[in-house]
């Protein structure tokens, strides 16, 4: 990650003491973002042949979402 973004990533090990299913903290942020992406038809399925095109569509959709949120 440091080579790509110039940032270091620290991964903390979380000790699990509960048994069964447990929702991870902050997971809702990621799930919400995936929900926003599903509003765009081109991002629902993998129509793109090249990964660069798919990545550009994701960037474009999130730019549009963030501009709309900032303007509101």
Backbone bond lengths (Angstrom), bond angles and torsions (degrees), N, CA, C in turn:
res aa  C-N    CA-C-N  psi(-1)  N-CA   C-N-CA  omega(-1)  CA-C   N-CA-C  phi
1 X - - - 1.437 - - 1.526 110.32 -
2 X 1.307 116.91 -33.52 1.447 119.58 -178.75 1.525 111.27 -66.72
3 X 1.334 117.61 -34.06 1.454 120.00 179.17 1.522 111.47 -68.97
4 X 1.326 117.42 -35.45 1.460 121.59 -176.52 1.519 111.37 -81.30
5 X 1.334 116.84 -51.47 1.468 121.24 -172.68 1.516 113.95 -105.92
6 X 1.310 117.25 -13.41 1.451 119.58 -175.92 1.524 112.65 78.35
7 X 1.308 117.78 15.69 1.461 123.25 -179.16 1.520 109.29 -120.50
8 X 1.318 115.95 149.64 1.452 119.87 174.19 1.520 108.70 -99.87
9 X 1.314 115.38 147.60 1.458 121.42 -178.70 1.519 108.16 -115.15
10 X 1.327 115.57 130.08 1.457 120.92 177.75 1.522 108.24 -109.08
11 X 1.322 116.41 125.33 1.458 121.70 179.66 1.521 107.66 -107.27
12 X 1.328 115.67 119.64 1.457 120.77 178.37 1.516 109.72 -92.73
13 X 1.298 115.93 135.01 1.463 120.47 175.47 1.526 108.10 -82.49
14 X 1.322 116.53 125.25 1.456 121.86 -179.70 1.522 107.91 -99.68
15 X 1.311 115.37 124.97 1.462 119.61 179.93 1.518 109.02 -81.44
16 X 1.310 116.64 124.19 1.464 122.58 -177.65 1.528 109.68 -96.37
17 X 1.325 115.82 120.77 1.455 119.46 176.45 1.520 111.92 -114.10
18 X 1.323 117.10 -15.86 1.458 119.30 -179.42 1.527 109.71 -87.89
19 X 1.317 114.52 153.78 1.456 120.32 177.65 1.515 108.26 -104.63
20 X 1.304 116.17 143.41 1.452 120.19 178.21 1.517 112.47 95.87
21 X 1.327 114.51 -163.87 1.459 121.62 -175.28 1.519 110.61 -78.56
22 X 1.315 115.86 134.86 1.459 121.27 177.77 1.523 108.15 -141.51
23 X 1.323 116.78 126.93 1.458 121.36 179.43 1.522 108.67 -73.13
24 X 1.320 116.27 129.89 1.452 120.68 179.81 1.520 110.38 -73.86
25 X 1.324 117.70 143.75 1.456 119.36 178.34 1.532 110.67 -65.61
26 X 1.308 115.62 143.11 1.477 124.03 178.78 1.522 113.07 70.33
27 X 1.321 118.81 4.56 1.461 119.98 179.05 1.521 110.72 -67.46
28 X 1.328 116.67 -29.38 1.456 120.65 -178.23 1.521 111.39 -61.40
29 X 1.328 117.36 -27.10 1.468 120.21 179.07 1.526 109.69 -65.51
30 X 1.317 116.60 -43.84 1.466 120.94 179.52 1.520 110.22 -67.53
31 X 1.335 116.69 -44.08 1.464 120.48 -179.56 1.524 110.93 -63.66
32 X 1.323 117.61 -37.69 1.461 121.37 177.67 1.527 110.12 -63.30
33 X 1.326 116.40 -41.18 1.462 120.33 179.35 1.523 111.39 -64.31
34 X 1.334 117.18 -40.16 1.462 120.13 176.21 1.522 110.67 -64.71
35 X 1.322 117.29 -36.99 1.462 121.16 176.88 1.517 111.37 -62.76
36 X 1.330 116.96 -40.77 1.465 120.50 177.30 1.519 110.39 -63.58
37 X 1.332 117.25 -39.60 1.464 120.31 -179.41 1.522 111.33 -65.53
38 X 1.325 117.78 -31.53 1.461 120.70 -178.09 1.521 113.01 -69.61
39 X 1.321 118.34 -11.05 1.466 120.74 176.52 1.526 111.85 -71.25
40 X 1.320 116.43 -20.72 1.458 121.00 -177.19 1.525 109.40 -96.97
41 X 1.331 115.69 121.96 1.458 121.46 -175.49 1.522 112.05 -58.87
42 X 1.320 117.00 -39.09 1.463 120.07 -177.24 1.519 112.51 -69.18
43 X 1.315 117.34 -20.48 1.460 120.00 179.62 1.525 112.44 -95.15
44 X 1.341 117.47 -11.11 1.461 120.31 179.94 1.517 112.17 -67.93
45 X 1.311 116.30 -39.79 1.462 121.11 178.57 1.515 108.49 -123.35
46 X 1.304 115.35 162.64 1.458 120.22 -178.71 1.523 109.15 -89.07
47 X 1.334 115.85 81.34 1.462 120.95 179.33 1.525 111.75 -80.87
48 X 1.314 116.72 -23.68 1.460 121.11 -172.16 1.527 111.36 -77.44
49 X 1.315 115.67 143.17 1.461 121.19 177.32 1.522 109.92 -83.69
50 X 1.324 116.11 -42.34 1.461 121.65 -177.03 1.525 110.61 -101.07
51 X 1.328 115.77 141.15 1.463 120.01 -179.40 1.524 111.77 -66.19
52 X 1.334 117.07 -27.88 1.460 119.97 178.94 1.526 110.90 -63.75
53 X 1.330 116.61 -38.79 1.466 120.11 178.24 1.525 111.08 -66.52
54 X 1.314 116.16 -41.72 1.458 120.40 179.06 1.525 110.69 -64.70
55 X 1.313 116.55 -42.03 1.465 120.91 178.57 1.524 110.94 -63.64
56 X 1.320 116.56 -40.11 1.466 120.38 178.30 1.524 111.32 -64.40
57 X 1.323 117.46 -37.92 1.465 120.60 177.96 1.526 110.93 -66.43
58 X 1.316 117.25 -38.39 1.467 120.61 177.81 1.519 110.00 -65.64
59 X 1.332 117.33 -46.05 1.464 120.39 177.70 1.522 110.93 -60.37
60 X 1.325 116.24 -44.68 1.466 119.94 179.99 1.509 112.82 -61.67
61 X 1.323 116.68 -41.84 1.464 119.32 -179.37 1.523 111.08 -67.95
62 X 1.328 117.76 -39.20 1.458 119.22 179.30 1.524 111.86 -72.72
63 X 1.318 117.85 -31.75 1.464 119.74 174.20 1.515 109.63 -62.94
64 X 1.321 116.54 -44.04 1.467 120.36 178.72 1.527 111.09 -62.73
65 X 1.328 116.77 -43.88 1.465 120.27 178.93 1.525 111.89 -62.33
66 X 1.324 117.35 -43.76 1.460 120.20 -178.29 1.526 111.76 -69.64
67 X 1.328 117.71 -36.84 1.468 120.28 177.18 1.519 110.01 -64.70
68 X 1.325 117.10 -41.86 1.469 120.13 178.12 1.519 111.37 -64.38
69 X 1.332 117.44 -37.52 1.467 120.21 178.99 1.524 111.02 -70.22
70 X 1.323 117.42 -37.60 1.464 120.41 179.09 1.525 111.92 -70.66
71 X 1.322 116.60 -33.64 1.466 120.73 -178.32 1.527 112.04 -76.91
72 X 1.315 117.59 -20.93 1.475 120.54 -176.82 1.503 112.77 -76.83
